Amino acid sequence: NTIAQMTIAEYLKRYDIDEHISKIVEVYRKRRDIALECIERYFPNDIKYTHPQGGLFTWIELPENISARDILQKCIEQKIAFVPGSSFYPVEHKENTFRINYSNMPEDRIMKGLQVIGEVLKEYIHQLK
């Protein structure tokens, strides 16, 4: 609508959007790197994950016999959440996948959250054996 367009145009006159984008790209890069380091450190070795070149998310793939929804329930008990991957499949629901977002949390909370997910995964896998 016109009012929103005028507001955005005024904002862009007053502020340097390219500078803001440069800053936020660095913030996201740092958070992505921390997330990947934590996955490497805390998750079991048989977990697969993406190494995004950009963006806000990392995709996790668990062994076929593990439901991400079961892991999510255990993580929620510890106030940690992620999005199960089955939500992203329109036909074939892959229950062993999930997506983490590292864009909106400070680094210490990213580290703590991924450590908790890693511990839950290890405990869950240990109980399956």
LINKA-V38658 format. One record per residue. N is the residue number from 1. PHI is phi in degrees with one decimal (999 if undefined). OMEGA is omega in radians with two decimals (none if undefined). BURIAL is + if it has 9 or more other C-alpha atoms within 8 Angstrom, else -. Layout:
n:phi:omega:burial
N:PHI:OMEGA:BURIAL
N:PHI:OMEGA:BURIAL
This chain:
n:phi:omega:burial
1:999:-3.02:-
2:-64.6:-3.12:-
3:-62.8:3.11:-
4:-63.1:3.12:-
5:-63.3:3.12:-
6:-65.9:3.12:-
7:-63.8:3.12:-
8:-64.8:3.11:-
9:-59.9:3.12:-
10:-65.7:3.10:-
11:-59.1:-3.11:-
12:-67.8:3.05:+
13:-69.8:-3.03:-
14:-84.5:-3.02:-
15:-123.7:-3.13:-
16:-87.6:-3.08:-
17:-65.8:3.13:-
18:-65.8:3.09:-
19:-64.4:3.12:-
20:-61.4:3.14:-
21:-62.0:3.11:-
22:-60.0:3.14:-
23:-65.5:-3.07:-
24:-70.2:3.07:-
25:-61.4:3.12:-
26:-66.2:3.11:-
27:-61.1:-3.14:-
28:-64.3:3.13:+
29:-62.5:3.14:+
30:-62.7:-3.14:-
31:-66.7:3.08:+
32:-61.6:-3.12:+
33:-62.6:3.09:-
34:-64.0:3.13:+
35:-59.6:-3.12:+
36:-65.4:3.09:+
37:-62.5:3.14:-
38:-68.1:3.09:+
39:-60.4:3.13:+
40:-61.3:-3.07:-
41:-78.5:-2.93:-
42:-102.1:-3.07:+
43:-85.3:3.05:+
44:-59.8:-3.05:-
45:-64.7:-3.08:-
46:-87.6:3.08:-
47:-88.6:3.09:+
48:-101.6:3.12:-
49:-155.4:-3.14:-
50:-83.6:3.05:-
51:-117.9:-3.02:-
52:-64.8:3.07:-
53:-81.1:3.12:-
54:-161.9:3.10:-
55:91.6:-2.98:-
56:-126.3:-2.97:+
57:-133.5:2.95:+
58:-126.6:-3.10:+
59:-98.6:-3.10:+
60:-113.7:3.06:+
61:-122.5:3.14:+
62:-91.3:3.00:+
63:-56.3:-3.04:-
64:-53.2:-3.04:-
65:-85.5:-3.11:-
66:-114.9:3.10:+
67:-90.3:3.09:+
68:-61.9:3.12:+
69:-66.8:3.07:-
70:-65.3:3.12:-
71:-64.6:3.14:+
72:-57.8:-3.13:+
73:-58.7:3.14:-
74:-69.7:3.11:+
75:-71.1:3.14:+
76:-60.3:3.08:+
77:-58.8:3.13:-
78:-106.9:3.07:-
79:63.7:3.08:-
80:-122.4:-3.13:+
81:-136.7:3.02:-
82:-151.5:-3.12:+
83:-105.3:3.08:-
84:-59.2:-3.08:+
85:-69.2:-3.12:+
86:-58.9:3.11:+
87:-63.9:-3.05:-
88:-97.6:-3.14:-
89:-106.5:-3.10:+
90:-72.0:-3.07:-
91:-119.5:-3.10:-
92:-85.4:-3.12:-
93:-83.2:3.10:+
94:-92.1:-3.05:-
95:-74.4:-3.06:+
96:-99.0:-3.13:+
97:-128.2:3.00:+
98:-156.9:-3.09:+
99:-122.5:3.02:+
100:-110.2:3.10:+
101:-113.7:-3.14:+
102:-111.6:-3.02:+
103:-82.5:-2.94:+
104:-110.4:3.13:-
105:-118.2:3.04:-
106:-66.4:-3.02:-
107:-55.5:-3.10:-
108:-64.8:3.13:-
109:-75.8:3.04:-
110:-61.3:-3.12:+
111:-61.4:-3.13:+
112:-63.7:-3.12:-
113:-61.0:-3.13:+
114:-72.4:3.04:+
115:-64.7:3.12:+
116:-63.0:3.11:+
117:-58.8:3.12:+
118:-60.3:3.12:+
119:-64.5:3.11:+
120:-61.7:3.12:+
121:-59.9:-3.12:+
122:-62.5:3.13:+
123:-65.0:-3.14:-
124:-62.4:3.13:+
125:-63.3:3.14:-
126:-62.1:3.14:-
127:-69.7:3.12:-
128:-72.6:-3.06:-
129:-79.7:none:-
